[in-house]
Every structure is written in structure tokens, then in C-alpha cells.
């Protein structure tokens, strides 16, 4: 039996045919760059719809993703809601399990510009984590850039995040929690201090007190990711660090002492080789 998402997808397909927006299931499959035979298997209940097929149908026919995944709302999006909708590109393994896409610092300007471009995201590294919470929903990881979030997060740390649907931004953002905010200009890790619902704005702050708070319109935001975990470089024990620093200081002091001796010896040899200055007797 088809999954509930596949059943809703079939219902949307049938509605498209009723409204004469498509002439046939074959045309529907070809428009979505999908094999008509495979679509026939879906329609007969022998196969479930794929994530990629859903993505293409949402973009081309404005099928409402909220309806597909929750059963709520209309089958299709309005022009206004479709204009604001952004397709979230995902990567799956051979078992169709979704993987975590990592966005390193060098790739972040490109990601901010085109976060949903499959041609861009296919070159980004992917990985999986064993915890079950990373098996449900869409996740990304981002390198932390700069010192805005010190001492909570340092440059080079990685944050693992879950996707926050745009329809839930106003209602589900947790104040004083850390999020990754994607605008057209940058990828930034900030703490959301407050949500101003009437103004449709959020107030962002850094853990580093050097940086002031600033306000951002929700219309400027492309994606919001809720930070669930961080991955930091492993540091040896404090005792080992202290021993290492003491050894470094000792070696530095020894090097300076040896160099001072060499310079003194060099000066003595110069005095022996060069004749004394008669105009400046010592």
C-alpha cells in the first residue's frame, strides 16, 4: 500500500487532470523528467513517490508541500505563496535515506546566493550521524566563521542543524537559542533574542559582547536552521597543555640564550680581526 504522502501526491495528480492542467499521466511524467512506466507503478500503488519527484512537482505545478506532508491546507499554492517558496535540495544515499549536507566556509557565499541549486549542492560533502534524531527531517552542518559567537562557538567549529520551515518562523522560533540564518548576502550563526511578530522582524545578537544587536526583516531571510549540536576540535588534557607550554617556553629561552652567546662570540672575533680605530681609542 502507498504511503500517505504518495496518496496525497496521487490526489494532486488527479486534480491536475480534472482541471485539464495536464492532458495525461504520461505528459505529467515527461514534464517532471520521470519515466511514465515508473509513474504508472506509483498510480497503481506498487511504488512510493520519491523525494526528487516531489521536489519537481512542487516547483512546476505548485503542489503545496504542507498538504503533501501534513494533509493540511489547499492542494496547490497560490501565486504569492509559491513566489516566496524556496525548494530545499536534499541528498540521499542508495537506501533513499537523507544525508547531512555540510557547508564549509569557502562554499558559504555561494550557498547564500543559491541555497536550493542542485548543481551547487551536489559538490558539497555529506555525512551521517548515528543518533536517531538526525534520521528525521532535513539537516545541514555549517562551519562557524568569525568570532561573533565566542565563547560558545569558535571559528572552525561545526554546527549541526535542523531545517525550520518558513511557515513556522514566527510561531516556532525559540528566543535566546542559536540559529544559522541564511540571507542573500551571507551565512551567519547568531542567537535570536526576540521575534517581533507585528513588524515581521527578528532581533539577532552575538555571544561576543563586542558586537551590537541588529534587527533583520523576515523577508530578507532565505533559510533558518536550528542549531542542535556542535562539533569541535578535540583538545588534550589541561595537564598536557601546561606541560607543552612550559616546554615551549624552555626551548624558546634556550634558543635566545644560545643566540646571545653566538652574537657575543661573533663580536669578539670581529674585534680580533679588525684593526682598532685610532680616532676612537678604547
RODO-2510 file (C-alpha; in nm, 4 decimals, decimal comma):
residues 282
     n   res          X          Y          Z
     1     x     0,0000     0,0000     0,0000
     2     x     0,1183     0,3531    -0,0826
     3     x     0,2452     0,5823     0,1912
     4     x     0,0185     0,8682     0,2959
     5     x     0,2435     1,1173     0,1122
     6     x     0,2146     0,9136    -0,2086
     7     x    -0,1644     0,9004    -0,1705
     8     x    -0,1756     1,2801    -0,1418
     9     x     0,0559     1,3115    -0,4418
    10     x    -0,1838     1,0933    -0,6459
    11     x    -0,4744     1,3110    -0,5340
    12     x    -0,2889     1,6210    -0,6604
    13     x    -0,2174     1,4440    -0,9899
    14     x    -0,5848     1,3563    -1,0313
    15     x    -0,6874     1,7143    -0,9558
    16     x    -0,4489     1,8400    -1,2257
    17     x    -0,6186     1,6089    -1,4750
    18     x    -0,9686     1,7146    -1,3632
    19     x    -0,8747     2,0804    -1,4150
    20     x    -0,7187     1,9998    -1,7554
    21     x    -0,3823     2,1358    -1,6435
    22     x    -0,2311     1,8131    -1,7739
    23     x    -0,3649     1,6031    -2,0613
    24     x    -0,2420     1,2669    -1,9380
    25     x    -0,0292     1,0919    -1,6778
    26     x     0,2318     1,0361    -1,9473
    27     x     0,2584     1,4102    -2,0114
    28     x     0,2813     1,4692    -1,6361
    29     x     0,5716     1,2222    -1,6085
    30     x     0,7577     1,3661    -1,9080
    31     x     0,7223     1,7224    -1,7776
    32     x     0,8779     1,6068    -1,4492
    33     x     1,1581     1,4225    -1,6312
    34     x     1,0292     1,0948    -1,4899
    35     x     0,9694     0,7613    -1,6604
    36     x     0,5980     0,7177    -1,7474
    37     x     0,6255     0,3481    -1,6572
    38     x     0,7538     0,4380    -1,3098
    39     x     0,4734     0,6904    -1,2608
    40     x     0,2255     0,4204    -1,3628
    41     x     0,3660     0,1987    -1,0867
    42     x     0,3064     0,4810    -0,8365
    43     x    -0,0504     0,5340    -0,9563
    44     x    -0,1226     0,1604    -0,9216
    45     x     0,0055     0,1536    -0,5639
    46     x     0,3134    -0,0549    -0,6382
    47     x     0,5726     0,2138    -0,5674
    48     x     0,6093     0,5204    -0,3457
    49     x     0,6823     0,8667    -0,4773
    50     x     1,0463     0,9793    -0,4489
    51     x     1,1694     1,2973    -0,2838
    52     x     1,3109     1,4238    -0,6140
    53     x     0,9796     1,3703    -0,7931
    54     x     0,8015     1,5618    -0,5176
    55     x     1,0517     1,8462    -0,5475
    56     x     0,9972     1,8807    -0,9220
    57     x     0,6183     1,8629    -0,8886
    58     x     0,6214     2,1329    -0,6209
    59     x     0,8276     2,3645    -0,8413
    60     x     0,6493     2,3037    -1,1719
    61     x     0,2867     2,2547    -1,0662
    62     x     0,2876     2,4497    -0,7389
    63     x     0,1756     2,1491    -0,5363
    64     x     0,1535     2,2542    -0,1725
    65     x     0,4300     2,0774     0,0282
    66     x     0,2445     2,1465     0,3524
    67     x    -0,0506     1,9482     0,2196
    68     x     0,1749     1,6666     0,0952
    69     x     0,3468     1,6137     0,4281
    70     x     0,0777     1,7105     0,6787
    71     x    -0,2528     1,6888     0,4920
    72     x    -0,3340     2,0487     0,5898
    73     x    -0,4105     2,3405     0,3608
    74     x    -0,5024     2,3518    -0,0092
    75     x    -0,3622     2,1042    -0,2618
    76     x    -0,1875     2,3822    -0,4538
    77     x    -0,0104     2,7017    -0,3555
    78     x    -0,1264     3,0475    -0,4571
    79     x     0,0942     3,2638    -0,6798
    80     x     0,2053     3,4722    -0,3816
    81     x     0,2943     3,1775    -0,1589
    82     x     0,4698     2,9990    -0,4469
    83     x     0,6808     3,3086    -0,5141
    84     x     0,8049     3,3042    -0,1548
    85     x     0,8556     2,9278    -0,1516
    86     x     1,2140     2,8033    -0,1722
    87     x     1,2955     2,4496    -0,2726
    88     x     1,5228     2,2740    -0,0252
    89     x     1,7685     2,0467    -0,2022
    90     x     1,8494     1,7235    -0,0205
    91     x     2,0946     1,4384    -0,0761
    92     x     2,0083     1,0722    -0,0203
    93     x     2,2115     0,7518    -0,0145
    94     x     2,1472     0,4279    -0,2020
    95     x     1,8771     0,3372     0,0523
    96     x     1,6996     0,6710    -0,0048
    97     x     1,7959     0,7827     0,3479
    98     x     1,8609     1,1544     0,3708
    99     x     2,2199     1,2587     0,4451
   100     x     2,3533     1,5681     0,6216
   101     x     2,4914     1,8240     0,3774
   102     x     2,7968     2,0151     0,5053
   103     x     2,8622     2,3756     0,4003
   104     x     3,2274     2,4739     0,4669
   105     x     3,3360     2,8376     0,4938
   106     x     3,4621     2,8700     0,1310
   107     x     3,1241     2,7488    -0,0003
   108     x     2,9057     2,9711     0,2183
   109     x     2,8884     3,2766    -0,0145
   110     x     2,7708     3,0523    -0,2985
   111     x     2,5241     2,8733    -0,0723
   112     x     2,3757     3,2053     0,0419
   113     x     2,3282     3,3105    -0,3193
   114     x     2,1683     2,9853    -0,4398
   115     x     2,0835     2,7580    -0,1446
   116     x     1,8492     2,5400    -0,3489
   117     x     2,0633     2,4929    -0,6595
   118     x     2,1223     2,1166    -0,7042
   119     x     2,4211     2,1838    -0,9317
   120     x     2,5909     2,3672    -0,6434
   121     x     2,4938     2,1424    -0,3542
   122     x     2,5925     1,8180    -0,5313
   123     x     2,9600     1,9111    -0,4868
   124     x     2,9293     1,9670    -0,1112
   125     x     3,0410     1,6929     0,1312
   126     x     2,7766     1,4782     0,3011
   127     x     2,7767     1,2537     0,6066
   128     x     2,5507     1,0718     0,8515
   129     x     2,5290     1,0645     1,2312
   130     x     2,4139     0,7628     1,4344
   131     x     2,1661     0,9446     1,6592
   132     x     1,8042     0,8788     1,5599
   133     x     1,7135     1,2478     1,5824
   134     x     1,9228     1,3101     1,2709
   135     x     1,7230     1,0497     1,0774
   136     x     1,4030     1,2540     1,0913
   137     x     1,3732     1,5742     0,8894
   138     x     1,6342     1,7639     0,6900
   139     x     1,9674     1,8596     0,8434
   140     x     2,2675     2,0690     0,7423
   141     x     2,6016     2,1363     0,9055
   142     x     2,7882     2,4658     0,8726
   143     x     3,1395     2,5783     0,9580
   144     x     3,1431     2,8626     1,2109
   145     x     3,3177     3,1709     1,0715
   146     x     3,4464     3,4625     1,2778
   147     x     3,4275     3,5344     1,6496
   148     x     3,0658     3,6536     1,6820
   149     x     2,9638     3,3563     1,8981
   150     x     3,2680     3,3266     2,1245
   151     x     3,2970     3,1818     2,3848
   152     x     3,0065     2,9487     2,2906
   153     x     3,1343     2,8719     1,9412
   154     x     3,4757     2,9319     1,7890
   155     x     3,5866     2,9685     1,4297
   156     x     3,6415     2,6218     1,2866
   157     x     3,3666     2,4615     1,4950
   158     x     3,0858     2,2928     1,3041
   159     x     2,7186     2,3202     1,3947
   160     x     2,4639     2,0521     1,3036
   161     x     2,1193     2,1987     1,2422
   162     x     1,7626     2,1014     1,1584
   163     x     1,5582     2,2872     0,8987
   164     x     1,2896     2,5268     1,0182
   165     x     1,0054     2,5548     0,7684
   166     x     0,9293     2,9176     0,6694
   167     x     0,5653     2,8703     0,7698
   168     x     0,6845     2,8125     1,1280
   169     x     0,9308     3,1002     1,1609
   170     x     0,7038     3,3292     1,3597
   171     x     0,5431     3,0610     1,5753
   172     x     0,8285     2,8154     1,6374
   173     x     1,1459     3,0209     1,6782
   174     x     1,2784     2,9773     2,0321
   175     x     1,4108     3,3036     2,1689
   176     x     1,7667     3,3043     2,3044
   177     x     1,8502     2,9888     2,1071
   178     x     2,1212     2,9709     1,8412
   179     x     2,0293     2,9515     1,4723
   180     x     2,2034     2,9631     1,1370
   181     x     2,0477     3,2444     0,9332
   182     x     2,0803     3,2405     0,5544
   183     x     2,0300     3,5677     0,3657
   184     x     2,1218     3,6508     0,0073
   185     x     2,4409     3,8101     0,1371
   186     x     2,5767     3,5690     0,3973
   187     x     2,5540     3,2652     0,6204
   188     x     2,5629     3,3718     0,9854
   189     x     2,5392     3,1972     1,3200
   190     x     2,3521     3,4102     1,5732
   191     x     2,1321     3,3904     1,8780
   192     x     1,7751     3,5072     1,8120
   193     x     1,6927     3,7367     2,1014
   194     x     1,3326     3,8117     2,0111
   195     x     1,0697     3,7819     1,7391
   196     x     0,8652     4,0934     1,6614
   197     x     0,5534     3,9421     1,5047
   198     x     0,3781     4,2686     1,4192
   199     x     0,6857     4,4071     1,2430
   200     x     0,7757     4,0678     1,0893
   201     x     1,1302     4,1029     1,2231
   202     x     1,3794     3,9181     1,4415
   203     x     1,6439     4,0653     1,6699
   204     x     1,9808     3,8910     1,6397
   205     x     2,2620     3,9059     1,8927
   206     x     2,6127     3,7661     1,9288
   207     x     2,7567     3,5979     2,2366
   208     x     3,0652     3,8151     2,1880
   209     x     2,9691     4,1438     2,3564
   210     x     3,1896     4,3384     2,1162
   211     x     2,9176     4,3107     1,8503
   212     x     2,5882     4,5018     1,8859
   213     x     2,2409     4,3577     1,8344
   214     x     2,0770     4,4097     1,4977
   215     x     1,7301     4,3678     1,3520
   216     x     1,6545     4,1661     1,0400
   217     x     1,3346     4,1569     0,8364
   218     x     1,1992     3,8060     0,7805
   219     x     1,1649     3,8926     0,4119
   220     x     1,5445     3,9156     0,3867
   221     x     1,5904     3,5625     0,5211
   222     x     1,6112     3,2672     0,2819
   223     x     1,6566     2,9831     0,5316
   224     x     1,6663     2,9333     0,9091
   225     x     1,8371     2,6324     1,0674
   226     x     1,8033     2,5436     1,4354
   227     x     2,1409     2,4509     1,5879
   228     x     2,1140     2,1133     1,7627
   229     x     2,4788     2,0181     1,8182
   230     x     2,8330     2,1362     1,7647
   231     x     3,1451     1,9518     1,6535
   232     x     3,4665     2,0976     1,7966
   233     x     3,8329     2,0019     1,7581
   234     x     3,9500     1,7696     2,0355
   235     x     4,1882     1,9267     2,2886
   236     x     4,4316     1,7269     2,5027
   237     x     4,4057     1,7327     2,8826
   238     x     4,4879     2,0589     3,0654
   239     x     4,7970     1,8999     3,2221
   240     x     4,9329     1,8106     2,8813
   241     x     4,8644     2,1628     2,7566
   242     x     5,0514     2,3149     3,0530
   243     x     5,3444     2,0786     3,0044
   244     x     5,3519     2,1598     2,6346
   245     x     5,3539     2,5363     2,7004
   246     x     5,6260     2,5029     2,9658
   247     x     5,8393     2,3001     2,7268
   248     x     5,7867     2,5557     2,4508
   249     x     5,8904     2,8401     2,6834
   250     x     6,2007     2,6497     2,7958
   251     x     6,3048     2,5812     2,4359
   252     x     6,2454     2,9449     2,3402
   253     x     6,4558     3,0662     2,6349
   254     x     6,7322     2,8214     2,5463
   255     x     6,7286     2,9392     2,1837
   256     x     6,7602     3,3034     2,2891
   257     x     7,0485     3,2177     2,5251
   258     x     7,2351     3,0300     2,2518
   259     x     7,1830     3,3139     2,0052
   260     x     7,3156     3,5661     2,2598
   261     x     7,6292     3,3555     2,3053
   262     x     7,6793     3,3311     1,9290
   263     x     7,6445     3,7078     1,8892
   264     x     7,8945     3,7703     2,1715
   265     x     8,1429     3,5271     2,0172
   266     x     8,0989     3,6882     1,6778
   267     x     8,1709     4,0335     1,8234
   268     x     8,4885     3,9020     1,9924
   269     x     8,6153     3,7588     1,6633
   270     x     8,5422     4,0861     1,4818
   271     x     8,7408     4,2771     1,7414
   272     x     9,0355     4,0408     1,6916
   273     x     9,0256     4,0676     1,3111
   274     x     8,9555     4,4374     1,2615
   275     x     9,2305     4,6914     1,3488
   276     x     9,1479     4,9310     1,6305
   277     x     9,0069     5,2720     1,5373
   278     x     9,2873     5,5215     1,6074
   279     x     9,0446     5,8138     1,6166
   280     x     8,8355     5,6391     1,8777
   281     x     9,0727     5,4721     2,1252
   282     x     8,9114     5,2432     2,3787
***
